[in-house]
């Protein structure tokens, strides 16, 4: 993580550095710090960098769910799905956030979407 801190010291507007540091923080269970870095990454990533923006929204959504911020988690998964509607894991994770938020009908819709994209035991 110190390498990303150093990189950001010299270039504090590089979205990829924030994104990579967020990945590390998430693995170290520094979830709230990871959320901050994903937010910064999204702020600085170019609009053409859709793959990394998708991943940032997706990973941020997972982190938000981990700390119980379900409404915000749902918002981020919806943003990820706007970018990549073909990703079953995004629909499945949105379903998980809806389920934990006791919005069972919405959860079923997104579980079903994940299954229709990729029939997998993970989604069932």
MOPAC internal coordinates of N, CA, C and O (Angstrom, degrees):
PM7 1SCF
backbone

  N    0.0000 0     0.00 0     0.00 0    0    0    0
  C    1.4387 1     0.00 0     0.00 0    1    0    0
  C    1.5272 1   110.56 1     0.00 0    2    1    0
  O    1.2310 1   120.33 1   149.85 1    3    2    1
  N    1.3019 1   116.98 1   -30.15 1    3    2    1
  C    1.4671 1   120.21 1  -178.41 1    5    3    2
  C    1.5228 1   111.65 1   -61.40 1    6    5    3
  O    1.2310 1   120.26 1   149.54 1    7    6    5
  N    1.3335 1   117.11 1   -30.46 1    7    6    5
  C    1.4626 1   120.09 1   178.98 1    9    7    6
  C    1.5282 1   110.77 1   -67.12 1   10    9    7
  O    1.2310 1   120.61 1   140.71 1   11   10    9
  N    1.3279 1   116.45 1   -39.29 1   11   10    9
  C    1.4640 1   119.57 1   177.98 1   13   11   10
  C    1.5210 1   110.64 1   -69.79 1   14   13   11
  O    1.2310 1   120.28 1   143.43 1   15   14   13
  N    1.3278 1   117.07 1   -36.57 1   15   14   13
  C    1.4659 1   119.70 1   175.74 1   17   15   14
  C    1.5229 1   110.72 1   -60.58 1   18   17   15
  O    1.2310 1   120.98 1   137.07 1   19   18   17
  N    1.3162 1   115.74 1   -42.93 1   19   18   17
  C    1.4638 1   120.50 1   179.01 1   21   19   18
  C    1.5313 1   110.72 1   -65.47 1   22   21   19
  O    1.2310 1   120.94 1   135.54 1   23   22   21
  N    1.3140 1   115.81 1   -44.46 1   23   22   21
  C    1.4703 1   119.57 1   178.78 1   25   23   22
  C    1.5202 1   110.79 1   -59.74 1   26   25   23
  O    1.2310 1   120.53 1   138.44 1   27   26   25
  N    1.3282 1   116.58 1   -41.56 1   27   26   25
  C    1.4648 1   120.27 1   179.91 1   29   27   26
  C    1.5286 1   112.35 1   -70.33 1   30   29   27
  O    1.2310 1   120.94 1   154.64 1   31   30   29
  N    1.3146 1   115.81 1   -25.36 1   31   30   29
  C    1.4666 1   119.31 1   175.95 1   33   31   30
  C    1.5314 1   109.89 1   -63.30 1   34   33   31
  O    1.2310 1   120.97 1   143.48 1   35   34   33
  N    1.3349 1   115.74 1   -36.52 1   35   34   33
  C    1.4566 1   120.47 1  -177.92 1   37   35   34
  C    1.5275 1   112.98 1   -91.38 1   38   37   35
  O    1.2310 1   120.38 1   157.54 1   39   38   37
  N    1.3238 1   116.88 1   -22.46 1   39   38   37
  C    1.4692 1   120.16 1   179.61 1   41   39   38
  C    1.5305 1   108.21 1  -146.13 1   42   41   39
  O    1.2310 1   121.29 1   -93.15 1   43   42   41
  N    1.3117 1   115.13 1    86.85 1   43   42   41
  C    1.4700 1   120.45 1  -172.93 1   45   43   42
  C    1.5217 1   113.55 1   -83.61 1   46   45   43
  O    1.2310 1   120.06 1  -170.06 1   47   46   45
  N    1.3202 1   117.49 1     9.94 1   47   46   45
  C    1.4618 1   119.39 1   178.33 1   49   47   46
  C    1.5305 1   111.54 1  -123.28 1   50   49   47
  O    1.2310 1   120.81 1  -155.88 1   51   50   49
  N    1.3097 1   116.06 1    24.12 1   51   50   49
  C    1.4687 1   120.92 1   179.07 1   53   51   50
  C    1.5290 1   108.99 1   -97.09 1   54   53   51
  O    1.2310 1   120.91 1   -73.48 1   55   54   53
  N    1.3091 1   115.87 1   106.52 1   55   54   53
  C    1.4602 1   121.30 1  -177.25 1   57   55   54
  C    1.5107 1   113.95 1   -58.32 1   58   57   55
  O    1.2310 1   120.34 1   143.41 1   59   58   57
  N    1.3269 1   116.95 1   -36.59 1   59   58   57
  C    1.4629 1   120.45 1  -178.23 1   61   59   58
  C    1.5249 1   111.83 1   -64.51 1   62   61   59
  O    1.2310 1   120.11 1   145.94 1   63   62   61
  N    1.3304 1   117.40 1   -34.06 1   63   62   61
  C    1.4637 1   120.10 1   178.21 1   65   63   62
  C    1.5341 1   110.31 1   -66.26 1   66   65   63
  O    1.2310 1   120.64 1   136.94 1   67   66   65
  N    1.3404 1   116.38 1   -43.06 1   67   66   65
  C    1.4621 1   119.94 1   177.26 1   69   67   66
  C    1.5280 1   110.53 1   -63.14 1   70   69   67
  O    1.2310 1   120.88 1   138.13 1   71   70   69
  N    1.3276 1   115.93 1   -41.87 1   71   70   69
  C    1.4707 1   120.81 1   179.96 1   73   71   70
  C    1.5287 1   110.88 1   -60.92 1   74   73   71
  O    1.2310 1   120.66 1   131.21 1   75   74   73
  N    1.3234 1   116.34 1   -48.79 1   75   74   73
  C    1.4685 1   120.09 1  -178.71 1   77   75   74
  C    1.5271 1   111.58 1   -63.96 1   78   77   75
  O    1.2310 1   120.66 1   139.79 1   79   78   77
  N    1.3325 1   116.34 1   -40.21 1   79   78   77
  C    1.4610 1   119.12 1   178.10 1   81   79   78
  C    1.5321 1   110.38 1   -65.85 1   82   81   79
  O    1.2310 1   120.38 1   143.67 1   83   82   81
  N    1.3150 1   116.88 1   -36.33 1   83   82   81
  C    1.4683 1   120.45 1   177.51 1   85   83   82
  C    1.5248 1   110.98 1   -62.30 1   86   85   83
  O    1.2310 1   120.37 1   140.51 1   87   86   85
  N    1.3187 1   116.90 1   -39.49 1   87   86   85
  C    1.4712 1   120.09 1   177.37 1   89   87   86
  C    1.5251 1   110.82 1   -59.15 1   90   89   87
  O    1.2310 1   120.82 1   135.70 1   91   90   89
  N    1.3148 1   116.03 1   -44.30 1   91   90   89
  C    1.4642 1   120.96 1  -179.78 1   93   91   90
  C    1.5307 1   109.87 1   -64.98 1   94   93   91
  O    1.2310 1   120.47 1   132.51 1   95   94   93
  N    1.3232 1   116.71 1   -47.49 1   95   94   93
  C    1.4635 1   120.16 1  -179.17 1   97   95   94
  C    1.5201 1   111.64 1   -60.67 1   98   97   95
  O    1.2310 1   120.60 1   141.56 1   99   98   97
  N    1.3110 1   116.45 1   -38.44 1   99   98   97
  C    1.4651 1   120.45 1   178.48 1  101   99   98
  C    1.5292 1   110.90 1   -62.11 1  102  101   99
  O    1.2310 1   120.71 1   137.65 1  103  102  101
  N    1.3212 1   116.26 1   -42.35 1  103  102  101
  C    1.4729 1   120.80 1   179.15 1  105  103  102
  C    1.5270 1   111.98 1   -67.24 1  106  105  103
  O    1.2310 1   120.95 1   153.12 1  107  106  105
  N    1.3224 1   115.79 1   -26.88 1  107  106  105
  C    1.4705 1   120.66 1   179.17 1  109  107  106
  C    1.5335 1   111.74 1   -89.63 1  110  109  107
  O    1.2310 1   120.47 1  -170.29 1  111  110  109
  N    1.3268 1   116.70 1     9.71 1  111  110  109
  C    1.4751 1   123.40 1  -178.49 1  113  111  110
  C    1.5219 1   113.09 1    61.85 1  114  113  111
  O    1.2310 1   120.58 1  -152.79 1  115  114  113
  N    1.3027 1   116.50 1    27.21 1  115  114  113
  C    1.4650 1   121.78 1   171.84 1  117  115  114
  C    1.5288 1   106.46 1   -96.57 1  118  117  115
  O    1.2310 1   121.75 1  -116.01 1  119  118  117
  N    1.3235 1   114.26 1    63.99 1  119  118  117
  C    1.4575 1   121.80 1  -167.62 1  121  119  118
  C    1.5226 1   112.23 1   -63.85 1  122  121  119
  O    1.2310 1   119.70 1   135.28 1  123  122  121
  N    1.3172 1   118.18 1   -44.72 1  123  122  121
  C    1.4658 1   119.76 1  -178.92 1  125  123  122
  C    1.5258 1   111.41 1   -65.01 1  126  125  123
  O    1.2310 1   120.34 1   142.81 1  127  126  125
  N    1.3303 1   116.96 1   -37.19 1  127  126  125
  C    1.4629 1   120.01 1   175.84 1  129  127  126
  C    1.5273 1   110.69 1   -67.33 1  130  129  127
  O    1.2310 1   120.55 1   142.79 1  131  130  129
  N    1.3141 1   116.56 1   -37.21 1  131  130  129
  C    1.4656 1   120.47 1   177.30 1  133  131  130
  C    1.5244 1   110.13 1   -62.51 1  134  133  131
  O    1.2310 1   120.20 1   137.96 1  135  134  133
  N    1.3250 1   117.23 1   -42.04 1  135  134  133
  C    1.4627 1   121.16 1   178.53 1  137  135  134
  C    1.5246 1   110.25 1   -59.65 1  138  137  135
  O    1.2310 1   120.54 1   137.01 1  139  138  137
  N    1.3149 1   116.57 1   -42.99 1  139  138  137
  C    1.4755 1   120.20 1   177.95 1  141  139  138
  C    1.5254 1   111.20 1   -60.27 1  142  141  139
  O    1.2310 1   120.71 1   137.81 1  143  142  141
  N    1.3290 1   116.25 1   -42.19 1  143  142  141
  C    1.4674 1   119.49 1  -179.48 1  145  143  142
  C    1.5263 1   111.63 1   -70.87 1  146  145  143
  O    1.2310 1   119.49 1   141.86 1  147  146  145
  N    1.3259 1   118.57 1   -38.14 1  147  146  145
  C    1.4638 1   119.66 1   175.83 1  149  147  146
  C    1.5225 1   110.14 1   -61.97 1  150  149  147
  O    1.2310 1   120.49 1   140.74 1  151  150  149
  N    1.3247 1   116.67 1   -39.26 1  151  150  149
  C    1.4647 1   121.06 1   178.29 1  153  151  150
  C    1.5220 1   110.63 1   -62.35 1  154  153  151
  O    1.2310 1   120.57 1   135.16 1  155  154  153
  N    1.3308 1   116.52 1   -44.84 1  155  154  153
  C    1.4686 1   120.71 1   177.65 1  157  155  154
  C    1.5284 1   110.79 1   -65.16 1  158  157  155
  O    1.2310 1   120.49 1   139.75 1  159  158  157
  N    1.3109 1   116.66 1   -40.25 1  159  158  157
  C    1.4653 1   120.15 1   178.81 1  161  159  158
  C    1.5238 1   110.07 1   -58.69 1  162  161  159
  O    1.2310 1   120.53 1   134.37 1  163  162  161
  N    1.3192 1   116.58 1   -45.63 1  163  162  161
  C    1.4608 1   120.54 1  -179.80 1  165  163  162
  C    1.5254 1   111.37 1   -63.99 1  166  165  163
  O    1.2310 1   120.67 1   145.68 1  167  166  165
  N    1.3083 1   116.32 1   -34.32 1  167  166  165
  C    1.4603 1   121.06 1   178.73 1  169  167  166
  C    1.5267 1   111.56 1   -64.32 1  170  169  167
  O    1.2310 1   120.41 1   141.88 1  171  170  169
  N    1.3324 1   116.82 1   -38.12 1  171  170  169
  C    1.4516 1   120.56 1  -173.74 1  173  171  170
  C    1.5248 1   115.25 1   -99.74 1  174  173  171
  O    1.2310 1   119.54 1   166.98 1  175  174  173
  N    1.3256 1   118.49 1   -13.02 1  175  174  173
  C    1.4665 1   119.64 1   179.52 1  177  175  174
  C    1.5204 1   110.25 1   -70.17 1  178  177  175
  O    1.2310 1   121.38 1   -36.22 1  179  178  177
  N    1.3090 1   114.97 1   143.78 1  179  178  177
  C    1.4667 1   118.80 1   179.86 1  181  179  178
  C    1.5267 1   110.02 1   -71.81 1  182  181  179
  O    1.2310 1   121.27 1   -24.32 1  183  182  181
  N    1.3075 1   115.17 1   155.68 1  183  182  181
  C    1.4612 1   119.98 1  -178.54 1  185  183  182
  C    1.5267 1   111.77 1   -66.92 1  186  185  183
  O    1.2310 1   120.20 1   162.51 1  187  186  185
  N    1.3170 1   117.22 1   -17.49 1  187  186  185
  C    1.4607 1   120.27 1   178.93 1  189  187  186
  C    1.5284 1   112.63 1   -85.32 1  190  189  187
  O    1.2310 1   120.27 1   169.75 1  191  190  189
  N    1.3070 1   117.09 1   -10.25 1  191  190  189
  C    1.4685 1   121.39 1  -177.33 1  193  191  190
  C    1.5328 1   109.96 1   -90.28 1  194  193  191
  O    1.2310 1   121.11 1  -119.71 1  195  194  193
  N    1.3188 1   115.49 1    60.29 1  195  194  193
  C    1.4612 1   121.39 1  -173.62 1  197  195  194
  C    1.5277 1   113.71 1   -64.52 1  198  197  195
  O    1.2310 1   119.83 1   144.64 1  199  198  197
  N    1.3228 1   117.93 1   -35.36 1  199  198  197
  C    1.4683 1   119.54 1  -178.79 1  201  199  198
  C    1.5246 1   111.47 1   -64.50 1  202  201  199
  O    1.2310 1   120.34 1   134.58 1  203  202  201
  N    1.3256 1   116.95 1   -45.42 1  203  202  201
  C    1.4624 1   119.30 1   180.00 1  205  203  202
  C    1.5286 1   111.53 1   -72.46 1  206  205  203
  O    1.2310 1   120.38 1   145.75 1  207  206  205
  N    1.3187 1   116.88 1   -34.25 1  207  206  205
  C    1.4656 1   119.43 1   176.78 1  209  207  206
  C    1.5333 1   109.79 1   -64.79 1  210  209  207
  O    1.2310 1   120.74 1   138.51 1  211  210  209
  N    1.3257 1   116.19 1   -41.49 1  211  210  209
  C    1.4638 1   119.92 1   175.98 1  213  211  210
  C    1.5256 1   109.63 1   -57.20 1  214  213  211
  O    1.2310 1   120.60 1   129.96 1  215  214  213
  N    1.3241 1   116.45 1   -50.04 1  215  214  213
  C    1.4654 1   120.92 1  -178.13 1  217  215  214
  C    1.5241 1   111.74 1   -62.30 1  218  217  215
  O    1.2310 1   120.26 1   142.02 1  219  218  217
  N    1.3312 1   117.10 1   -37.98 1  219  218  217
  C    1.4633 1   120.29 1   179.53 1  221  219  218
  C    1.5315 1   110.65 1   -65.16 1  222  221  219
  O    1.2310 1   120.20 1   134.39 1  223  222  221
  N    1.3303 1   117.22 1   -45.61 1  223  222  221
  C    1.4618 1   119.82 1   177.08 1  225  223  222
  C    1.5269 1   110.90 1   -62.91 1  226  225  223
  O    1.2310 1   120.54 1   137.17 1  227  226  225
  N    1.3321 1   116.57 1   -42.83 1  227  226  225
  C    1.4591 1   121.90 1  -179.42 1  229  227  226
  C    1.5319 1   110.95 1   -61.42 1  230  229  227
  O    1.2310 1   120.78 1   127.62 1  231  230  229
  N    1.3218 1   116.11 1   -52.38 1  231  230  229
  C    1.4682 1   120.44 1  -178.18 1  233  231  230
  C    1.5215 1   111.99 1   -66.05 1  234  233  231
  O    1.2310 1   120.65 1   142.51 1  235  234  233
  N    1.3261 1   116.36 1   -37.49 1  235  234  233
  C    1.4678 1   120.08 1   177.44 1  237  235  234
  C    1.5271 1   109.77 1   -64.25 1  238  237  235
  O    1.2310 1   120.43 1   140.68 1  239  238  237
  N    1.3265 1   116.78 1   -39.32 1  239  238  237
  C    1.4623 1   120.74 1   177.11 1  241  239  238
  C    1.5243 1   112.18 1   -60.13 1  242  241  239
  O    1.2310 1   120.65 1   139.02 1  243  242  241
  N    1.3130 1   116.37 1   -40.98 1  243  242  241
  C    1.4684 1   120.54 1   177.45 1  245  243  242
  C    1.5292 1   110.14 1   -63.95 1  246  245  243
  O    1.2310 1   120.46 1   134.46 1  247  246  245
  N    1.3245 1   116.72 1   -45.54 1  247  246  245
  C    1.4738 1   120.44 1   179.48 1  249  247  246
  C    1.5293 1   110.85 1   -61.35 1  250  249  247
  O    1.2310 1   120.40 1   136.36 1  251  250  249
  N    1.3052 1   116.83 1   -43.64 1  251  250  249
  C    1.4669 1   120.20 1   179.94 1  253  251  250
  C    1.5288 1   111.16 1   -61.65 1  254  253  251
  O    1.2310 1   120.71 1   139.92 1  255  254  253
  N    1.3229 1   116.24 1   -40.08 1  255  254  253
  C    1.4700 1   118.93 1   177.68 1  257  255  254
  C    1.5265 1   110.60 1   -65.56 1  258  257  255
  O    1.2310 1   120.16 1   143.16 1  259  258  257
  N    1.3130 1   117.30 1   -36.84 1  259  258  257
  C    1.4655 1   121.28 1  -179.54 1  261  259  258
  C    1.5253 1   112.29 1   -60.15 1  262  261  259
  O    1.2310 1   120.49 1   148.64 1  263  262  261
  N    1.3488 1   116.66 1   -31.36 1  263  262  261
  C    1.4624 1   118.81 1  -179.62 1  265  263  262
  C    1.5327 1   111.91 1  -103.06 1  266  265  263
  O    1.2310 1   120.74 1  -167.70 1  267  266  265
  N    1.3340 1   116.18 1    12.30 1  267  266  265
  C    1.4640 1   120.50 1   172.86 1  269  267  266
  C    1.5130 1   116.04 1    83.33 1  270  269  267
  O    1.2310 1   119.72 1  -169.17 1  271  270  269
  N    1.3198 1   118.13 1    10.83 1  271  270  269
  C    1.4675 1   120.72 1   177.28 1  273  271  270
  C    1.5310 1   108.08 1   -90.56 1  274  273  271
  O    1.2310 1   122.15 1  -105.13 1  275  274  273
  N    1.3301 1   113.48 1    74.87 1  275  274  273
  C    1.4593 1   120.31 1  -169.78 1  277  275  274
  C    1.5208 1   113.23 1   -69.95 1  278  277  275
  O    1.2310 1   119.43 1   139.55 1  279  278  277
  N    1.3166 1   118.69 1   -40.45 1  279  278  277
  C    1.4722 1   120.60 1   179.97 1  281  279  278
  C    1.5333 1   110.51 1   -61.58 1  282  281  279
  O    1.2310 1   120.55 1   136.56 1  283  282  281
  N    1.3183 1   116.55 1   -43.44 1  283  282  281
  C    1.4642 1   120.11 1   178.97 1  285  283  282
  C    1.5228 1   110.54 1   -68.47 1  286  285  283
  O    1.2310 1   120.58 1   143.12 1  287  286  285
  N    1.3235 1   116.49 1   -36.88 1  287  286  285
  C    1.4572 1   120.99 1   176.58 1  289  287  286
  C    1.5276 1   110.13 1   -59.87 1  290  289  287
  O    1.2310 1   121.01 1   134.27 1  291  290  289
  N    1.3182 1   115.68 1   -45.73 1  291  290  289
  C    1.4638 1   121.14 1   178.92 1  293  291  290
  C    1.5270 1   110.12 1   -59.83 1  294  293  291
  O    1.2310 1   119.97 1   136.39 1  295  294  293
  N    1.3246 1   117.66 1   -43.61 1  295  294  293
  C    1.4695 1   121.56 1   179.16 1  297  295  294
  C    1.5270 1   110.95 1   -59.43 1  298  297  295
  O    1.2310 1   120.33 1   136.19 1  299  298  297
  N    1.3289 1   116.97 1   -43.81 1  299  298  297
  C    1.4647 1   119.50 1  -177.76 1  301  299  298
  C    1.5211 1   111.93 1   -69.69 1  302  301  299
  O    1.2310 1   120.13 1   140.33 1  303  302  301
  N    1.3286 1   117.35 1   -39.67 1  303  302  301
  C    1.4694 1   118.34 1   176.93 1  305  303  302
  C    1.5200 1   110.75 1   -64.53 1  306  305  303
  O    1.2310 1   119.89 1   144.06 1  307  306  305
  N    1.3267 1   117.82 1   -35.94 1  307  306  305
  C    1.4630 1   120.29 1   176.66 1  309  307  306
  C    1.5247 1   110.55 1   -63.37 1  310  309  307
  O    1.2310 1   120.20 1   139.94 1  311  310  309
  N    1.3280 1   117.23 1   -40.06 1  311  310  309
  C    1.4679 1   120.45 1   176.98 1  313  311  310
  C    1.5243 1   110.51 1   -63.66 1  314  313  311
  O    1.2310 1   120.60 1   137.31 1  315  314  313
  N    1.3206 1   116.46 1   -42.69 1  315  314  313
  C    1.4683 1   119.99 1   178.42 1  317  315  314
  C    1.5245 1   110.08 1   -60.82 1  318  317  315
  O    1.2310 1   120.38 1   137.72 1  319  318  317
  N    1.3167 1   116.89 1   -42.28 1  319  318  317
  C    1.4674 1   121.09 1  -178.40 1  321  319  318
  C    1.5273 1   110.88 1   -67.99 1  322  321  319
  O    1.2310 1   119.81 1   147.02 1  323  322  321
  N    1.3200 1   117.97 1   -32.98 1  323  322  321
  C    1.4706 1   119.84 1   175.17 1  325  323  322
  C    1.5211 1   110.90 1   -58.62 1  326  325  323
  O    1.2310 1   121.00 1   145.19 1  327  326  325
  N    1.3281 1   115.70 1   -34.81 1  327  326  325
  C    1.4626 1   120.38 1  -178.50 1  329  327  326
  C    1.5243 1   112.02 1   -82.29 1  330  329  327
  O    1.2310 1   120.86 1   141.80 1  331  330  329
  N    1.3242 1   115.96 1   -38.20 1  331  330  329
  C    1.4731 1   121.14 1  -175.72 1  333  331  330
  C    1.5198 1   109.46 1  -140.05 1  334  333  331
  O    1.2310 1   120.62 1   -98.91 1  335  334  333
  N    1.3056 1   116.42 1    81.09 1  335  334  333
  C    1.4630 1   122.03 1  -179.45 1  337  335  334
  C    1.5335 1   111.95 1   -69.60 1  338  337  335
  O    1.2310 1   120.32 1   169.23 1  339  338  337
  N    1.3191 1   116.99 1   -10.77 1  339  338  337
  C    1.4585 1   121.81 1  -176.34 1  341  339  338
  C    1.5322 1   113.42 1   -92.28 1  342  341  339
  O    1.2310 1   120.07 1  -172.78 1  343  342  341
  N    1.3216 1   117.47 1     7.22 1  343  342  341
  C    1.4689 1   121.07 1  -176.97 1  345  343  342
  C    1.5334 1   110.07 1   -96.91 1  346  345  343
  O    1.2310 1   120.05 1   -70.63 1  347  346  345
  N    1.3300 1   117.51 1   109.37 1  347  346  345
  C    1.4727 1   119.25 1  -178.89 1  349  347  346
  C    1.5287 1   112.66 1   -63.12 1  350  349  347
  O    1.2310 1   119.83 1   147.21 1  351  350  349
  N    1.3232 1   117.93 1   -32.79 1  351  350  349
  C    1.4590 1   119.85 1  -178.50 1  353  351  350
  C    1.5240 1   111.48 1   -65.38 1  354  353  351
  O    1.2310 1   119.71 1   147.46 1  355  354  353
  N    1.3277 1   118.16 1   -32.54 1  355  354  353
  C    1.4654 1   120.87 1   177.82 1  357  355  354
  C    1.5308 1   109.96 1   -67.51 1  358  357  355
  O    1.2310 1   120.62 1   136.04 1  359  358  357
  N    1.3300 1   116.41 1   -43.96 1  359  358  357
  C    1.4641 1   119.81 1   178.21 1  361  359  358
  C    1.5251 1   110.81 1   -65.66 1  362  361  359
  O    1.2310 1   120.58 1   138.44 1  363  362  361
  N    1.3276 1   116.49 1   -41.56 1  363  362  361
  C    1.4615 1   120.36 1   179.76 1  365  363  362
  C    1.5330 1   110.91 1   -62.45 1  366  365  363
  O    1.2310 1   120.54 1   135.54 1  367  366  365
  N    1.3232 1   116.58 1   -44.46 1  367  366  365
  C    1.4656 1   119.90 1   179.95 1  369  367  366
  C    1.5217 1   112.06 1   -69.68 1  370  369  367
  O    1.2310 1   120.05 1   145.42 1  371  370  369
  N    1.3240 1   117.51 1   -34.58 1  371  370  369
  C    1.4589 1   119.64 1   173.51 1  373  371  370
  C    1.5245 1   109.36 1   -62.95 1  374  373  371
  O    1.2310 1   120.80 1   139.21 1  375  374  373
  N    1.3290 1   116.07 1   -40.79 1  375  374  373
  C    1.4654 1   120.13 1   175.82 1  377  375  374
  C    1.5227 1   111.63 1   -60.32 1  378  377  375
  O    1.2310 1   119.98 1   138.57 1  379  378  377
  N    1.3114 1   117.65 1   -41.43 1  379  378  377
  C    1.4639 1   121.20 1   178.36 1  381  379  378
  C    1.5242 1   111.68 1   -62.26 1  382  381  379
  O    1.2310 1   120.66 1   138.12 1  383  382  381
  N    1.3305 1   116.34 1   -41.88 1  383  382  381
  C    1.4690 1   119.55 1   178.75 1  385  383  382
  C    1.5262 1   110.93 1   -66.24 1  386  385  383
  O    1.2310 1   120.62 1   138.01 1  387  386  385
  N    1.3278 1   116.42 1   -41.99 1  387  386  385
  C    1.4674 1   119.36 1   175.85 1  389  387  386
  C    1.5323 1   110.31 1   -61.50 1  390  389  387
  O    1.2310 1   120.32 1   136.99 1  391  390  389
  N    1.3198 1   117.00 1   -43.01 1  391  390  389
  C    1.4635 1   120.84 1  -179.09 1  393  391  390
  C    1.5276 1   110.88 1   -60.65 1  394  393  391
  O    1.2310 1   120.82 1   132.14 1  395  394  393
  N    1.3399 1   116.04 1   -47.86 1  395  394  393
  C    1.4637 1   119.45 1   179.83 1  397  395  394
  C    1.5245 1   111.78 1   -65.37 1  398  397  395
  O    1.2310 1   120.51 1   155.73 1  399  398  397
  N    1.3325 1   116.63 1   -24.27 1  399  398  397
  C    1.4577 1   121.80 1   177.51 1  401  399  398
  C    1.5382 1   111.21 1   -88.98 1  402  401  399
  O    1.2310 1   120.79 1  -172.23 1  403  402  401
  N    1.3185 1   116.10 1     7.77 1  403  402  401
  C    1.4630 1   125.42 1   179.34 1  405  403  402
  C    1.5307 1   112.88 1    60.35 1  406  405  403
  O    1.2310 1   120.94 1  -147.37 1  407  406  405
  N    1.3089 1   115.82 1    32.63 1  407  406  405
  C    1.4668 1   122.24 1   173.20 1  409  407  406
  C    1.5256 1   106.75 1  -104.84 1  410  409  407
  O    1.2310 1   121.30 1  -103.93 1  411  410  409
  N    1.3344 1   115.12 1    76.07 1  411  410  409
  C    1.4539 1   121.65 1  -167.62 1  413  411  410
  C    1.5285 1   113.53 1   -69.21 1  414  413  411
  O    1.2310 1   119.84 1   143.06 1  415  414  413
  N    1.3224 1   117.92 1   -36.94 1  415  414  413
  C    1.4637 1   119.88 1   179.20 1  417  415  414
  C    1.5308 1   111.07 1   -63.77 1  418  417  415
  O    1.2310 1   120.71 1   135.71 1  419  418  417
  N    1.3256 1   116.24 1   -44.29 1  419  418  417
  C    1.4652 1   120.33 1   177.69 1  421  419  418
  C    1.5272 1   110.64 1   -64.01 1  422  421  419
  O    1.2310 1   120.70 1   140.86 1  423  422  421
  N    1.3221 1   116.27 1   -39.14 1  423  422  421
  C    1.4643 1   120.11 1   178.10 1  425  423  422
  C    1.5315 1   110.15 1   -58.89 1  426  425  423
  O    1.2310 1   120.66 1   134.44 1  427  426  425
  N    1.3241 1   116.35 1   -45.56 1  427  426  425
  C    1.4697 1   120.44 1  -179.89 1  429  427  426
  C    1.5259 1   111.87 1   -61.40 1  430  429  427
  O    1.2310 1   120.41 1   141.01 1  431  430  429
  N    1.3171 1   116.82 1   -38.99 1  431  430  429
  C    1.4634 1   120.43 1   179.34 1  433  431  430
  C    1.5268 1   110.01 1   -59.04 1  434  433  431
  O    1.2310 1   120.54 1   134.32 1  435  434  433
  N    1.3062 1   116.57 1   -45.68 1  435  434  433
  C    1.4698 1   119.26 1  -175.82 1  437  435  434
  C    1.5190 1   112.90 1   -79.18 1  438  437  435
  O    1.2310 1   120.16 1   149.24 1  439  438  437
  N    1.3204 1   117.30 1   -30.76 1  439  438  437
  C    1.4699 1   118.29 1   171.24 1  441  439  438
  C    1.5243 1   109.35 1   -61.77 1  442  441  439
  O    1.2310 1   121.09 1   136.35 1  443  442  441
  N    1.3463 1   115.51 1   -43.65 1  443  442  441
  C    1.4628 1   119.94 1   178.94 1  445  443  442
  C    1.5186 1   112.22 1   -61.63 1  446  445  443
  O    1.2310 1   120.40 1   139.79 1  447  446  445
  N    1.3217 1   116.83 1   -40.21 1  447  446  445
  C    1.4635 1   120.72 1   178.06 1  449  447  446
  C    1.5273 1   110.36 1   -63.59 1  450  449  447
  O    1.2310 1   120.20 1   136.91 1  451  450  449
  N    1.3263 1   117.22 1   -43.09 1  451  450  449
  C    1.4669 1   120.71 1   178.31 1  453  451  450
  C    1.5258 1   110.47 1   -60.32 1  454  453  451
  O    1.2310 1   120.73 1   136.42 1  455  454  453
  N    1.3174 1   116.22 1   -43.58 1  455  454  453
  C    1.4698 1   120.84 1   179.82 1  457  455  454
  C    1.5199 1   111.10 1   -65.13 1  458  457  455
  O    1.2310 1   120.10 1   140.74 1  459  458  457
  N    1.3426 1   117.42 1   -39.26 1  459  458  457
  C    1.4681 1   119.82 1  -179.20 1  461  459  458
  C    1.5297 1   111.47 1   -67.07 1  462  461  459
  O    1.2310 1   120.35 1   150.48 1  463  462  461
  N    1.3162 1   116.93 1   -29.52 1  463  462  461
  C    1.4665 1   120.29 1   178.09 1  465  463  462
  C    1.5212 1   110.51 1   -78.93 1  466  465  463
  O    1.2310 1   120.97 1   137.69 1  467  466  465
  N    1.3393 1   115.74 1   -42.31 1  467  466  465
  C    1.4578 1   120.74 1  -176.57 1  469  467  466
  C    1.5259 1   109.42 1  -147.31 1  470  469  467
  O    1.2310 1   120.14 1   -83.58 1  471  470  469
  N    1.3281 1   117.34 1    96.42 1  471  470  469
  C    1.4658 1   119.06 1   177.00 1  473  471  470
  C    1.5349 1   109.31 1   -63.39 1  474  473  471
  O    1.2310 1   120.89 1   -69.54 1  475  474  473
  N    1.3319 1   115.90 1   110.46 1  475  474  473
  C    1.4515 1   120.51 1  -175.03 1  477  475  474
  C    1.5190 1   108.04 1  -147.90 1  478  477  475
  O    1.2310 1   120.78 1   -32.36 1  479  478  477
  N    1.3062 1   116.11 1   147.64 1  479  478  477
  C    1.4536 1   120.03 1   178.82 1  481  479  478
  C    1.5308 1   111.36 1   -61.08 1  482  481  479
  O    1.2310 1   119.85 1   152.09 1  483  482  481
  N    1.3159 1   117.88 1   -27.91 1  483  482  481
  C    1.4547 1   122.05 1   177.69 1  485  483  482
  C    1.5181 1   111.02 1   -59.09 1  486  485  483
  O    1.2310 1   120.41 1   139.80 1  487  486  485
  N    1.3119 1   116.83 1   -40.20 1  487  486  485
  C    1.4559 1   121.48 1  -175.53 1  489  487  486
  C    1.5287 1   111.89 1   -82.96 1  490  489  487
  O    1.2310 1   120.49 1   157.00 1  491  490  489
  N    1.3187 1   116.67 1   -23.00 1  491  490  489
  C    1.4570 1   119.13 1   176.76 1  493  491  490
  C    1.5059 1   110.41 1   -76.95 1  494  493  491
  O    1.2310 1   120.10 1   180.00 1  495  494  493

